[in-house]
Amino acid sequence: MNVVNVINDIHSATKEGISEVYLVACGGSLVDMYPTKYFLENEAKKVVTGLFTANEFVHATPKRLNQDSLVIVCSHGGNTPESVEASMVAKERGAHTIGLTHNQEASLLNYSDHAFVYEWGSESDVKNNPMAIILQLAVEVLYRTEGYDHYDAFQSGIGKINGIIKNGEQLVEKRTKEFANKYGKEELFYILSSGASYGHAYGFAICSLMEMQWLDAASIHSGEYFHGPFEVTDKETPFILLMNEGRTRALDERAKTFLQQYAEKVEVVDAKELGINTIADEVVEFFNPILFYSIMCVYRQALADVRNHPLETRRYMGKVAY
């Protein structure tokens, strides 16, 4: 499925062009959509965007949802009941739907006007993974409806990001083992970031640590850290700071300066040190979370190995009724 062709087809089928983009999913798939939310909120002048956990979209459907709306629904397995129902609701309201899944037999595909069955796994090119595909869809929407001055720079970034990630994974391999050995017995982590990457701070907390490691964790926006959360800072509590390259880097740097003064258990993962600044300044911030996802997968695997707690272990998900 071609991103450009899909958006052109949808745009041509609307009355006055795509007026809003709704991003709908659950858990990790919702996290994959946060960079797109940030991109459209910051770059679009007319196109409206909304990010919804699927069950809320079903029960509190936005009133402006209409025939010029685009609803993008993502579900890795493609059968998450809330996500499938959200896509049904969107179609009932006449909206255009795009479904993303890794499963060719997914129920979600039955309610998707257009579908992307994406690649997955360590051997896949990240541009063909859901976070990047959804972001590419949004860039095409903006380019088609309003124009986007940095379109070519973004496409160049898409071509570079996989190589940056592969190099970054090698750079952090030793560091992640040291991190895991140092913090393997901790029971609570705070994850900080800003900009397009705040969604991944949230995702690493709820998915990688809470779901996959049964550890207490919470995400904190670097800009909000000084408006309440910094009062829990001490020398006993671990913090992970995901430092962005781009417009919000100053927020992360301010948090880093404070943490280095008042905390001792601090892990800084800096996108700049990992080589992301080879992407143009005008668009680099949108690629930070794509990099962080892959890099933090190395971190969580190292932690799982040290804790002898496989990432696939569950006690509730898929095992009990909920």
Backbone torsions as a table, in degrees:
resi	resn	phi	psi	omega
1	MET	NA	131.6	-176.1
2	ASN	-98.4	124.8	-177.1
3	VAL	-57.8	-46.4	-177.8
4	VAL	-62.1	-46.4	-178.3
5	ASN	-64.8	-39.5	-179.8
6	VAL	-62.0	-48.7	-178.0
7	ILE	-68.0	-37.7	176.3
8	ASN	-62.2	-41.2	178.9
9	ASP	-63.7	-45.1	-179.6
10	ILE	-66.3	-44.9	-179.9
11	HIS	-58.5	-41.9	-179.2
12	SER	-67.8	-25.2	-178.2
13	ALA	-86.9	-6.5	178.4
14	THR	-88.1	165.0	179.5
15	LYS	-77.5	-44.8	-175.7
16	GLU	-131.3	23.6	-177.2
17	GLY	93.7	164.1	179.2
18	ILE	-66.9	120.6	-175.2
19	SER	-97.1	-25.4	177.7
20	GLU	-153.8	155.8	178.8
21	VAL	-124.7	120.4	176.5
22	TYR	-106.3	131.0	-177.1
23	LEU	-109.7	117.1	-168.8
24	VAL	-131.7	128.8	179.5
25	ALA	-173.6	-172.8	176.9
26	CYS	-133.6	148.8	171.1
27	GLY	55.2	-129.9	-176.8
28	GLY	-61.1	-33.2	178.2
29	SER	-68.0	-34.5	176.1
30	LEU	-67.4	-39.0	177.1
31	VAL	-59.1	-39.7	179.2
32	ASP	-60.5	-20.9	-176.0
33	MET	-91.3	-15.0	-174.9
34	TYR	-60.0	-42.0	178.1
35	PRO	-57.7	-34.8	178.8
36	THR	-69.5	-40.8	174.4
37	LYS	-55.8	-48.5	-178.7
38	TYR	-63.3	-42.7	-179.7
39	PHE	-59.8	-51.8	-176.5
40	LEU	-68.2	-38.6	178.8
41	GLU	-63.6	-30.3	-177.2
42	ASN	-93.6	-27.9	-172.6
43	GLU	-106.4	-25.6	-176.2
44	ALA	-83.5	138.6	175.9
45	LYS	-97.1	-27.6	-176.9
46	LYS	-122.1	-40.8	-176.4
47	VAL	-67.0	127.2	179.4
48	VAL	-92.8	146.8	177.9
49	THR	-133.1	154.0	176.6
50	GLY	-146.7	139.3	178.7
51	LEU	-111.4	123.7	-174.7
52	PHE	-132.4	134.5	163.5
53	THR	-69.2	139.7	-165.2
54	ALA	-56.2	-44.1	-176.3
55	ASN	-66.4	-29.9	176.0
56	GLU	-72.3	-36.9	176.6
57	PHE	-61.1	-37.2	179.1
58	VAL	-68.5	-45.2	-173.7
59	HIS	-89.1	-21.9	179.4
60	ALA	-133.8	62.0	-175.9
61	THR	-65.8	130.4	-179.7
62	PRO	-60.7	134.2	-176.3
63	LYS	-65.6	-26.1	-177.3
64	ARG	-82.2	-1.7	175.9
65	LEU	-57.9	125.3	-173.1
66	ASN	-152.4	-170.0	-175.1
67	GLN	-72.5	-9.8	175.3
68	ASP	-102.7	8.1	179.9
69	SER	-88.8	147.0	171.3
70	LEU	-112.5	124.8	177.5
71	VAL	-114.0	118.0	178.1
72	ILE	-103.6	121.1	-178.4
73	VAL	-118.7	130.8	-179.4
74	CYS	-124.2	134.3	175.2
75	SER	-148.7	118.0	-174.2
76	HIS	-57.1	-50.5	178.8
77	GLY	-81.2	-17.6	175.5
78	GLY	80.6	2.1	-177.7
79	ASN	-124.9	11.8	176.9
80	THR	-58.2	116.9	-172.5
81	PRO	-54.7	-42.5	-177.8
82	GLU	-64.3	-38.0	-178.4
83	SER	-72.7	-40.9	177.2
84	VAL	-61.8	-43.5	179.3
85	GLU	-65.7	-36.7	178.3
86	ALA	-62.0	-40.2	177.7
87	SER	-66.3	-37.0	175.9
88	MET	-62.3	-44.6	179.3
89	VAL	-61.0	-43.1	179.9
90	ALA	-61.1	-42.9	-179.8
91	LYS	-68.1	-37.0	177.9
92	GLU	-61.7	-30.3	179.9
93	ARG	-88.1	1.9	176.3
94	GLY	86.1	7.0	-179.1
95	ALA	-75.0	160.2	174.9
96	HIS	-87.2	135.8	-175.1
97	THR	-121.6	139.4	171.1
98	ILE	-122.1	127.4	178.3
99	GLY	-109.5	139.6	176.0
100	LEU	-124.7	133.2	-179.7
101	THR	-159.8	164.0	175.1
102	HIS	-96.9	-4.4	-171.5
103	ASN	-108.2	115.6	-178.9
104	GLN	-67.5	-16.8	179.4
105	GLU	-105.2	18.0	-173.1
106	ALA	-65.8	141.1	175.0
107	SER	-63.6	-30.3	-179.8
108	LEU	-56.3	-33.6	-176.9
109	LEU	-64.7	-23.1	179.6
110	ASN	-70.5	-17.3	-177.5
111	TYR	-120.6	23.5	-179.2
112	SER	-115.3	122.6	176.0
113	ASP	-65.6	-34.8	176.8
114	HIS	-135.5	146.6	-175.5
115	ALA	-136.9	145.0	173.0
116	PHE	-121.8	114.0	172.0
117	VAL	-95.2	100.7	-165.9
118	TYR	-87.5	162.5	175.5
119	GLU	-75.6	156.7	177.6
120	TRP	-152.3	152.6	178.1
121	GLY	111.4	166.2	-173.4
122	SER	-64.3	-22.3	-177.4
123	GLU	-89.4	-8.5	-177.6
124	SER	-77.4	152.3	173.3
125	ASP	-79.0	127.5	-172.5
126	VAL	-60.3	-24.1	178.9
127	LYS	-66.3	-16.4	178.6
128	ASN	-101.7	11.5	174.5
129	ASN	-93.8	160.8	-170.4
130	PRO	-60.2	-40.7	-178.0
131	MET	-58.6	-44.0	-178.7
132	ALA	-73.0	-39.2	-180.0
133	ILE	-62.7	-45.6	-179.1
134	ILE	-63.0	-40.9	177.5
135	LEU	-64.4	-40.9	177.2
136	GLN	-62.5	-38.4	177.1
137	LEU	-61.0	-43.8	-179.4
138	ALA	-66.1	-39.4	177.7
139	VAL	-61.6	-41.3	178.6
140	GLU	-66.2	-39.2	176.5
141	VAL	-59.2	-48.2	-178.7
142	LEU	-64.1	-44.5	-179.4
143	TYR	-62.5	-38.8	-177.2
144	ARG	-76.6	-35.2	-174.0
145	THR	-93.1	-37.1	-174.5
146	GLU	-124.3	-19.5	-169.0
147	GLY	89.8	149.4	-179.5
148	TYR	-144.3	111.9	-173.7
149	ASP	-61.4	-27.6	-174.2
150	HIS	-104.9	25.2	-177.7
151	TYR	-57.9	-48.2	-178.0
152	ASP	-65.6	-38.0	178.2
153	ALA	-64.9	-37.7	177.9
154	PHE	-65.0	-45.2	-180.0
155	GLN	-61.8	-36.2	175.7
156	SER	-63.2	-41.0	178.3
157	GLY	-62.8	-40.1	177.1
158	ILE	-59.2	-36.6	179.4
159	GLY	-72.7	-22.1	-176.0
160	LYS	-96.7	-26.6	-164.6
161	ILE	-63.5	-34.6	-179.0
162	ASN	-64.1	-42.0	178.2
163	GLY	-65.2	-38.6	177.0
164	ILE	-61.5	-42.6	-179.9
165	ILE	-63.8	-46.3	-178.2
166	LYS	-60.7	-41.2	177.5
167	ASN	-67.4	-41.3	-180.0
168	GLY	-63.0	-39.4	179.1
169	GLU	-60.9	-37.5	177.2
170	GLN	-69.1	-38.7	-178.5
171	LEU	-63.8	-34.4	-174.2
172	VAL	-97.4	-3.2	-173.7
173	GLU	-54.8	-49.8	179.5
174	LYS	-66.6	-40.9	-178.1
175	ARG	-62.7	-37.9	-178.6
176	THR	-67.5	-35.1	177.2
177	LYS	-66.8	-40.7	177.0
178	GLU	-63.6	-41.3	177.3
179	PHE	-59.6	-48.6	-177.2
180	ALA	-64.0	-40.9	178.6
181	ASN	-66.2	-34.1	-177.7
182	LYS	-76.9	-38.0	-171.2
183	TYR	-115.9	13.0	-175.9
184	GLY	-62.2	-22.0	-178.9
185	LYS	-101.8	2.4	178.0
186	GLU	-71.5	153.3	-178.4
187	GLU	-117.1	-3.7	-177.5
188	LEU	-145.5	134.9	176.7
189	PHE	-134.2	142.0	169.3
190	TYR	-109.5	133.8	-176.9
191	ILE	-115.2	124.1	-178.6
192	LEU	-114.2	141.9	168.9
193	SER	-168.9	-177.4	-176.8
194	SER	-148.0	-179.5	175.6
195	GLY	56.6	-141.5	-178.8
196	ALA	-64.8	-18.4	-175.3
197	SER	-90.8	-6.2	179.7
198	TYR	-59.6	-35.9	178.2
199	GLY	-59.8	-33.9	179.9
200	HIS	-78.8	-28.5	171.5
201	ALA	-59.1	-44.2	176.4
202	TYR	-62.8	-45.1	-177.9
203	GLY	-65.0	-40.8	179.4
204	PHE	-64.9	-35.3	178.4
205	ALA	-67.3	-53.8	-171.5
206	ILE	-80.3	-30.8	-176.7
207	CYS	-96.0	-58.2	-173.9
208	SER	-69.1	-40.6	-176.0
209	LEU	-95.2	-51.2	-176.5
210	MET	-73.1	-48.8	-178.1
211	GLU	-75.0	-50.7	-170.3
212	MET	-87.4	-19.1	-179.0
213	GLN	-124.7	-2.2	179.2
214	TRP	55.5	40.4	179.2
215	LEU	-110.0	148.2	173.5
216	ASP	-71.9	137.0	-178.5
217	ALA	-158.9	153.8	176.8
218	ALA	-149.2	145.6	176.3
219	SER	-96.3	146.7	178.5
220	ILE	-134.6	126.8	174.7
221	HIS	-69.0	132.3	-177.7
222	SER	-56.7	-33.3	178.7
223	GLY	-73.3	-23.5	-180.0
224	GLU	-94.4	-11.9	-176.7
225	TYR	-54.0	-38.2	-176.4
226	PHE	-87.4	8.7	-178.7
227	HIS	-118.7	39.8	177.2
228	GLY	139.9	-60.4	-172.5
229	PRO	-60.6	-28.7	-175.6
230	PHE	-64.6	-11.9	178.1
231	GLU	-67.7	-17.8	177.9
232	VAL	-88.9	-2.3	-177.6
233	THR	-66.2	127.3	175.3
234	ASP	-152.0	-175.2	-176.3
235	LYS	-87.5	3.4	-177.6
236	GLU	-109.2	-15.6	-172.8
237	THR	-100.8	129.4	-179.9
238	PRO	-78.9	137.9	175.0
239	PHE	-124.3	139.9	172.2
240	ILE	-117.5	122.3	-178.8
241	LEU	-112.2	118.6	176.0
242	LEU	-94.7	105.4	-174.3
243	MET	-91.9	121.1	-177.8
244	ASN	-83.9	155.0	164.9
245	GLU	-102.3	132.5	-178.3
246	GLY	129.8	-160.5	-169.7
247	ARG	-63.6	-28.5	-176.6
248	THR	-98.3	10.3	-179.4
249	ARG	-58.5	-34.3	-179.6
250	ALA	-59.5	-33.5	178.5
251	LEU	-67.0	-41.8	179.9
252	ASP	-69.4	-38.5	179.4
253	GLU	-64.5	-37.7	177.9
254	ARG	-63.3	-42.8	178.1
255	ALA	-64.5	-40.4	179.7
256	LYS	-61.3	-44.3	-179.7
257	THR	-59.5	-42.7	-179.8
258	PHE	-68.5	-44.9	-178.3
259	LEU	-62.1	-39.5	-179.6
260	GLN	-67.9	-19.9	179.2
261	GLN	-90.1	-37.6	-170.4
262	TYR	-115.5	-7.3	178.2
263	ALA	-121.7	163.6	178.1
264	GLU	-119.9	-29.5	-177.2
265	LYS	-98.3	83.0	-174.7
266	VAL	-129.2	125.4	175.1
267	GLU	-113.0	116.9	179.8
268	VAL	-103.4	123.8	175.6
269	VAL	-113.9	107.0	-170.1
270	ASP	-106.1	115.5	-179.2
271	ALA	-60.8	-32.1	179.7
272	LYS	-64.6	-44.3	179.0
273	GLU	-64.7	-24.5	-178.4
274	LEU	-89.1	4.6	170.6
275	GLY	94.1	13.5	-176.4
276	ILE	-71.9	-16.5	-178.0
277	ASN	-75.6	8.5	168.5
278	THR	-79.0	-10.4	173.5
279	ILE	-87.8	145.6	-175.2
280	ALA	-55.3	140.5	-178.6
281	ASP	-54.3	-35.1	-174.5
282	GLU	-67.1	-20.4	-175.8
283	VAL	-130.0	-4.2	-171.5
284	VAL	-58.6	-34.5	-174.9
285	GLU	-60.9	-27.6	-177.7
286	PHE	-76.4	-14.3	-178.6
287	PHE	-97.3	-12.6	179.3
288	ASN	-52.3	-50.7	-176.3
289	PRO	-67.3	-28.1	176.9
290	ILE	-65.5	-41.7	175.4
291	LEU	-65.1	-48.6	-176.0
292	PHE	-60.7	-38.0	-179.6
293	TYR	-56.4	-51.9	-177.0
294	SER	-65.8	-41.4	-179.5
295	ILE	-65.1	-41.6	-178.1
296	MET	-73.8	-18.3	171.2
297	CYS	-64.7	-34.7	177.0
298	VAL	-67.4	-41.2	177.7
299	TYR	-61.0	-48.2	-174.9
300	ARG	-68.7	-31.9	177.6
301	GLN	-67.2	-41.0	178.0
302	ALA	-62.9	-40.4	178.8
303	LEU	-66.4	-42.1	178.6
304	ALA	-62.1	-38.9	-179.9
305	ASP	-64.5	-46.1	-178.8
306	VAL	-66.8	-37.7	-178.0
307	ARG	-83.6	-6.1	-177.3
308	ASN	55.1	43.6	-178.7
309	HIS	-130.1	90.8	-177.3
310	PRO	-54.1	144.1	-176.8
311	LEU	-62.0	-22.5	-176.8
312	GLU	-85.9	-6.1	-175.1
313	THR	-68.9	130.5	177.7
314	ARG	-137.4	150.7	172.4
315	ARG	-115.4	-19.2	179.5
316	TYR	-120.8	-46.1	-172.0
317	MET	-63.0	118.0	-179.3
318	GLY	74.9	5.7	-176.9
319	LYS	-116.6	-27.9	179.5
320	VAL	-128.8	166.4	177.7
321	ALA	-76.4	131.0	176.6
322	TYR	-153.2	NA	NA
